[in-house]
Amino acid sequence: MINHDPSEYIRGIQQILISDKKRIGFLFGAGSSLAKKNDKTLTVPAISKMTTDIVKIVGEVEPNYKTALDEIKGELGESNFNIETILSNLEQKSSFIGGGTLNGLNREAFNKLIIEIKKNVRKMVSVHKVDEAKIATKETVNELVHTDFANWIGQAERKYPIEIFTSNYDFLFELGLENKEVPYYDGFCGSLRPFFNSESVEDLSFLSNQTKLWKIHGSLGWHFDQDTEKILRINPDDDDILIYPSSLKYKDSKKQPYESLLDRLSNFVKQDDSILITCGYSWSDEHINSRIISALKTKTTSHVIALMFDKYAPITENSEITKLGLENSKISVYGTRSAVIGCNYGDWVLKSEPANEDTINLNLYFDEDAPENQEDELNKEMKGDEIWTGKGEFILADFGKLVNFLNAMVTDNEIKKLGKNVK
């Protein structure tokens, strides 16, 4: 097994990010909505906490729901009991139950339970709302990591705009971009009743100077209007068009507007000199993975950098994401302790001990003093006098750390390289 020196590869990433010739895109998953700057930062609960909270809430709505969910937890096993598996289980049983009962519920009760769970999913991702009538204040939005990300985007004009793909339903990216007055396009046209325009999504030259925000699993506020038979963006309510986390999301993703949005992801990756950086994305959505991998099989010179937050469940040589990197030189996998680069799996190890003046820059992407395992992290304080090994943690898979790194890169000289109209 070879070692990978993070300081060597980070220079390549920095050159990519300040280049005016590269098409830069990001694919963000649920992990990006967990990032915090401080206790004032709005976040969306992780899937484990969301599951615990929603199961408790719906169990209090109807005792039969609690009984059914307890039984389903026994069927699935505690380690496999989450919102996605719960909804999948309920939807499957509702589809074949007929006139009978399962888990103490009939078809009508199953459907009501599904609606109740989805309603609470929508409520938990609506962190932009102070109450039913008010949106988060500017002061609150200033504390978002997403606002700092928007700050980096807005530093200069680029030849090719930044493209953001996200599977999240929440409005955190919208809040950040609008706070920093960064113009962006999300596939909707119009003002009074904005409608989804699939032709504009497919056109890579449409609004060529604007940042793009593609919500590939839908968003709060998206609705199908029966009268016009169009997807409209209006005030969020229970009729939002979301791909809720269940087995049906793979079937739903073949419908509009999702087909156009996934086509956009494919076409972005197919463009020469495109770089797609994933962060907070677990690579567990096969319908998204297949689009990326298929696009990379073309003659494109694009590349994918998968930033994996695997601190508590480290990737190994046998992990599925590792296999993708081992089989495709166009995919680099950057884990916390190890990486797959150029189809080679290895540990992160600095070749030489950095000088004191280089440590500040190194700390933006690599923690050379990090404990080597979770037990050490919990029980041992690093004193700073340990024997230097070159090992440590690559930290950019944390969305907050990635955004700090991006903003730290922006100097006057680098901004001038990117464009003329500097904010």
C-alpha positions as a printed Julia matrix, in Angstrom:
423×3 Matrix{Float64}:
   0.0    0.0     0.0
   1.3    3.44   -0.88
   0.93   6.67    1.07
  -0.61   9.92   -0.18
   0.85  13.27    0.86
  -2.09  15.67    1.4
   0.07  18.76    0.91
   0.85  17.66   -2.65
  -2.73  17.05   -3.66
  -4.12  20.14   -1.95
  -1.98  22.33   -4.22
  -3.67  20.73   -7.2
  -7.09  21.44   -5.73
  -6.14  25.05   -5.07
  -5.01  25.49   -8.67
  -8.28  24.0    -9.9
 -10.38  26.29   -7.73
  -8.63  29.49   -8.83
  -8.46  28.46  -12.49
 -10.64  30.3   -14.97
 -10.55  27.33  -17.34
 -12.23  24.72  -15.18
 -15.94  24.09  -14.78
 -16.42  23.67  -11.04
 -19.41  21.91   -9.53
 -20.31  20.67   -6.07
 -22.63  17.84   -5.07
 -23.82  18.27   -1.5
 -25.75  15.74    0.56
 -27.33  15.76    4.0
 -23.97  16.28    5.71
 -23.77  19.85    4.44
 -26.95  20.77    6.35
 -25.33  19.64    9.62
 -22.41  22.07    9.48
 -22.27  24.66   12.27
 -20.27  27.84   12.87
 -21.64  28.28   16.37
 -24.72  27.65   18.48
 -26.72  30.19   16.42
 -26.29  28.26   13.16
 -29.43  26.73   11.66
 -29.01  23.01   10.95
 -31.19  20.14    9.77
 -31.15  17.08   12.05
 -29.08  14.06   11.01
 -31.06  11.05    9.82
 -30.6    9.22   13.15
 -31.96  12.09   15.25
 -34.69  12.81   12.72
 -35.78   9.17   12.94
 -35.85   9.15   16.75
 -37.76  12.43   16.96
 -40.33  11.59   14.28
 -41.02   8.11   15.65
 -41.69   9.68   19.05
 -43.93  12.41   17.6
 -46.11  10.15   15.44
 -46.34   7.59   18.26
 -47.97  10.27   20.4
 -50.46  11.1    17.62
 -51.95   7.59   17.62
 -51.08   4.66   19.94
 -51.49   2.18   17.06
 -48.71   4.02   15.17
 -46.31   3.49   18.07
 -47.18  -0.22   18.25
 -46.72  -0.62   14.49
 -43.38   1.21   14.47
 -42.11  -0.84   17.43
 -42.95  -4.02   15.5
 -41.32  -2.71   12.33
 -38.2   -1.83   14.32
 -38.07  -5.46   15.45
 -38.47  -6.64   11.85
 -35.78  -4.36   10.44
 -33.35  -4.46   13.36
 -32.26  -1.4    15.3
 -29.2   -0.71   13.13
 -31.37  -0.65    9.99
 -34.25   1.34   11.45
 -34.34   4.84    9.95
 -36.71   7.17    8.12
 -35.81   5.69    4.72
 -36.35   2.04    5.72
 -39.48   2.94    7.7
 -41.12   4.72    4.75
 -40.07   1.96    2.36
 -41.56  -0.66    4.69
 -44.81   1.25    5.11
 -45.22   1.98    1.4
 -44.57  -1.63    0.42
 -47.08  -2.95    2.95
 -49.67  -0.38    1.92
 -49.34  -1.5    -1.71
 -50.09  -5.19   -1.11
 -52.1   -5.33    2.12
 -55.5   -5.45    0.4
 -58.36  -5.68    2.9
 -56.3   -7.21    5.7
 -54.09  -5.83    8.48
 -50.36  -5.82    9.23
 -48.65  -4.51   12.33
 -52.14  -3.72   13.61
 -52.87  -1.33   10.72
 -55.09  -1.53    7.64
 -54.32   0.17    4.33
 -56.0    3.43    5.34
 -54.02   3.57    8.58
 -50.76   2.82    6.75
 -51.41   5.69    4.35
 -52.24   8.09    7.19
 -49.06   7.08    9.01
 -47.03   7.68    5.84
 -48.57  11.14    5.49
 -47.86  11.91    9.15
 -44.2   10.91    8.82
 -43.71  12.9     5.61
 -45.36  15.94    7.2
 -42.83  15.81   10.02
 -39.9   15.34    7.62
 -41.01  18.52    5.84
 -41.38  20.34    9.16
 -37.89  19.35   10.33
 -36.17  20.56    7.18
 -38.03  23.9     7.28
 -35.39  25.44    9.54
 -35.6   28.72    7.58
 -38.87  29.56    9.33
 -39.03  31.34   12.69
 -42.75  30.61   12.79
 -45.52  30.09   10.24
 -45.26  33.68    9.01
 -41.63  34.75    9.47
 -38.36  33.81    7.79
 -35.04  33.73    9.64
 -33.54  37.18   10.22
 -30.44  38.5     8.48
 -28.53  38.13   11.73
 -29.4   34.43   11.84
 -28.57  33.9     8.18
 -25.16  35.53    8.7
 -24.29  32.61   10.99
 -24.86  29.98    8.27
 -21.91  28.08    6.82
 -23.87  28.3     3.55
 -23.59  32.1     3.73
 -19.81  31.81    3.97
 -19.9   29.44    0.99
 -21.88  32.04   -0.95
 -19.28  34.62    0.06
 -16.59  32.56   -1.69
 -18.72  32.21   -4.81
 -19.4   35.95   -4.92
 -15.76  37.03   -4.73
 -15.29  37.2    -8.48
 -16.8   36.48  -11.87
 -15.72  33.27  -13.57
 -15.75  32.16  -17.15
 -17.96  29.27  -16.03
 -20.33  29.74  -13.09
 -20.25  27.49  -10.04
 -22.85  24.72  -10.27
 -24.35  23.43   -7.02
 -26.15  20.09   -7.02
 -27.83  19.12   -3.77
 -30.14  16.35   -2.61
 -31.32  18.49    0.33
 -34.84  19.92    0.5
 -34.03  22.82    2.82
 -33.49  26.48    1.9
 -30.02  26.9     3.45
 -28.22  27.43    0.14
 -30.91  29.86   -1.0
 -30.6   31.83    2.25
 -26.83  32.06    1.91
 -26.79  33.04   -1.76
 -29.46  35.69   -1.33
 -27.79  37.08    1.79
 -24.61  37.66   -0.24
 -26.6   38.92   -3.26
 -25.24  36.2    -5.52
 -27.54  35.82   -8.56
 -28.46  32.17   -9.12
 -30.75  30.09  -11.31
 -32.58  26.96  -10.16
 -34.59  25.92  -13.23
 -37.65  28.09  -12.58
 -38.69  30.98  -14.82
 -41.22  33.73  -14.22
 -42.23  35.96  -11.34
 -45.91  35.65  -10.39
 -46.03  31.85  -10.63
 -42.5   30.64  -11.48
 -42.58  27.43  -13.52
 -39.97  24.73  -14.02
 -38.39  25.07  -17.46
 -36.7   21.79  -18.42
 -35.33  23.27  -21.68
 -33.33  25.88  -19.77
 -31.93  23.21  -17.44
 -30.7   21.18  -20.4
 -29.11  24.26  -22.04
 -25.59  24.6   -20.6
 -25.29  28.11  -22.07
 -28.49  29.47  -20.46
 -27.74  32.39  -18.09
 -24.07  31.6   -18.52
 -22.88  34.07  -15.85
 -25.19  32.98  -13.03
 -24.48  30.46  -10.3
 -26.64  27.37  -10.68
 -28.53  25.64   -7.86
 -29.96  22.25   -8.84
 -32.08  20.53   -6.17
 -32.06  17.0    -7.51
 -34.46  15.57   -4.9
 -36.86  18.47   -5.07
 -37.42  21.3    -2.65
 -39.81  22.89   -0.25
 -42.24  24.95   -2.3
 -42.29  22.85   -5.48
 -45.81  21.85   -6.56
 -47.54  20.19   -9.47
 -50.36  22.45  -10.61
 -53.29  20.4   -11.92
 -54.71  23.33  -13.9
 -51.59  24.19  -15.9
 -49.94  20.75  -15.57
 -46.7   22.5   -14.69
 -44.28  22.33  -11.78
 -44.64  25.65   -9.95
 -42.65  27.19   -7.12
 -44.98  28.68   -4.52
 -45.21  28.87   -0.72
 -44.28  25.54    0.9
 -47.02  23.3     2.25
 -47.83  19.61    2.54
 -48.03  19.22   -1.24
 -44.32  19.89   -1.8
 -42.79  17.76   -4.53
 -40.0   16.0    -2.68
 -38.36  12.63   -3.16
 -38.89  11.49    0.4
 -36.28   9.01    1.63
 -37.73   5.62    0.71
 -37.3    2.94   -1.92
 -39.8    4.81   -4.1
 -37.32   7.66   -4.57
 -35.62   5.64   -7.31
 -38.9    5.34   -9.2
 -39.83   8.95   -8.5
 -36.44  10.17   -9.77
 -37.41   9.05  -13.29
 -40.16  11.68  -13.38
 -39.97  15.39  -14.14
 -38.45  17.6   -12.9
 -35.93  15.1   -11.54
 -35.07  13.59  -14.9
 -33.98  16.99  -16.23
 -31.97  17.74  -13.09
 -30.16  14.39  -13.2
 -29.51  14.95  -16.92
 -27.92  18.26  -15.98
 -25.63  16.46  -13.53
 -24.66  13.95  -16.23
 -24.05  16.65  -18.82
 -21.99  18.71  -16.4
 -19.68  15.77  -15.73
 -19.41  15.04  -19.46
 -18.02  18.51  -20.15
 -14.25  18.59  -20.62
 -12.28  20.13  -17.75
 -15.18  19.77  -15.33
 -14.45  19.1   -11.67
 -17.23  17.77   -9.45
 -16.49  17.88   -5.71
 -18.84  15.93   -3.45
 -19.18  16.82    0.24
 -21.68  15.62    2.82
 -22.79  13.04    0.25
 -22.5    9.39    1.32
 -22.57   7.9    -2.2
 -25.5    5.7    -1.17
 -28.01   6.98   -3.76
 -27.56   4.59   -6.65
 -29.66   6.64   -9.07
 -27.22   9.55   -8.61
 -24.07   7.41   -8.6
 -25.01   5.68  -11.84
 -25.39   9.03  -13.62
 -21.94  10.18  -12.48
 -20.19   6.92  -13.31
 -21.86   6.64  -16.7
 -20.85  10.21  -17.58
 -17.24   9.51  -16.6
 -17.13   6.59  -19.05
 -17.34   9.0   -21.97
 -14.21  10.59  -23.41
 -14.47  13.48  -21.01
 -11.42  14.89  -19.23
 -13.51  15.69  -16.16
 -12.77  14.43  -12.67
 -14.7   13.73   -9.47
 -13.28  14.33   -6.0
 -15.34  12.58   -3.32
 -14.76  14.12    0.11
 -15.9   11.42    2.55
 -16.58  12.15    6.22
 -15.68   8.67    7.46
 -14.21   9.63   10.83
 -16.4    7.22   12.79
 -16.78   4.53   10.1
 -13.5    4.61    8.15
 -13.45   3.56    4.52
 -11.3    0.51    3.8
  -9.95  -1.17    0.69
 -13.2   -3.15    0.51
 -15.63  -0.23    0.87
 -17.97   0.37   -2.06
 -16.76   3.95   -2.55
 -13.15   2.69   -2.48
 -13.95   0.21   -5.24
 -15.26   3.05   -7.41
 -11.96   4.88   -7.01
  -9.89   1.73   -7.61
 -11.77   0.99  -10.84
 -11.88   4.52  -12.26
  -8.91   6.89  -12.41
 -11.35   9.8   -12.87
 -12.65   9.37   -9.31
 -10.52  10.37   -6.32
 -11.77   9.5    -2.85
 -10.5   11.63    0.03
 -11.34  10.05    3.37
 -10.33  11.2     6.83
  -7.35   8.85    7.2
  -7.0    7.3     3.77
  -7.59   8.1     0.11
  -7.91   6.54   -3.32
  -6.02   8.58   -5.9
  -5.02   7.39   -9.35
  -6.6    3.99   -8.61
  -4.28   3.57   -5.62
  -5.52   3.15   -2.06
  -3.3    4.49    0.72
  -3.06   6.39    3.97
  -2.65  10.14    4.27
   0.95  10.72    5.36
   2.98  13.93    5.12
   6.38  13.28    3.56
   8.13  15.89    5.68
   7.36  17.78    8.87
   6.08  21.27    8.02
   7.93  24.37    9.16
   6.21  26.54   11.75
   5.27  29.14    9.14
   3.57  26.45    7.02
   1.45  25.06    9.84
  -1.28  27.7     9.54
  -1.92  26.77    5.92
  -1.68  23.03    6.69
  -4.27  23.33    9.46
  -6.83  24.5     6.9
  -7.02  20.99    5.43
  -5.05  18.56    7.6
  -4.87  17.98   11.36
  -1.49  16.37   11.98
  -2.09  16.21   15.75
  -5.4   14.36   15.51
  -5.73  11.18   17.64
  -5.51   8.03   15.53
  -8.75   6.49   16.79
 -12.01   7.47   18.45
 -10.98   6.06   21.82
  -7.91   8.29   21.88
 -10.02  11.26   20.87
 -12.41  10.73   23.75
  -9.91   9.81   26.45
  -6.59  11.39   25.59
  -5.61  15.0    25.21
  -2.83  15.52   22.65
  -0.02  17.46   24.32
   1.86  18.44   21.2
   5.09  16.64   22.13
   4.27  13.3    20.5
   6.66  11.7    17.99
   5.93  13.1    14.53
   4.7   10.41   12.14
   3.27  12.45    9.27
  -0.15  10.93    9.92
  -3.27  12.88   10.75
  -6.79  13.72    9.6
  -7.81  15.21    6.27
 -10.63  17.53    7.37
 -12.2   18.95    4.19
 -15.01  16.39    4.16
 -16.54  18.54    6.9
 -18.55  21.16    4.97
 -17.66  23.86    7.48
 -13.94  23.12    7.16
 -14.23  23.04    3.35
 -15.85  26.49    3.34
 -13.15  27.88    5.64
 -10.54  26.5     3.25
 -12.25  28.07    0.23
 -12.49  31.5     1.81
  -8.91  31.39    3.11
  -7.71  30.85   -0.46
  -9.14  34.14   -1.64
  -6.43  36.8    -1.71
  -6.4   39.99   -3.77
  -4.12  38.4    -6.35
  -6.23  35.28   -6.7
  -9.42  37.31   -7.09
  -7.81  39.28   -9.92
  -6.96  36.04  -11.67
 -10.59  34.98  -11.53
 -12.26  38.03  -13.0
 -12.53  41.75  -13.32
 -15.68  42.53  -11.37
 -14.5   41.9    -7.84
 -17.0   42.43   -5.01
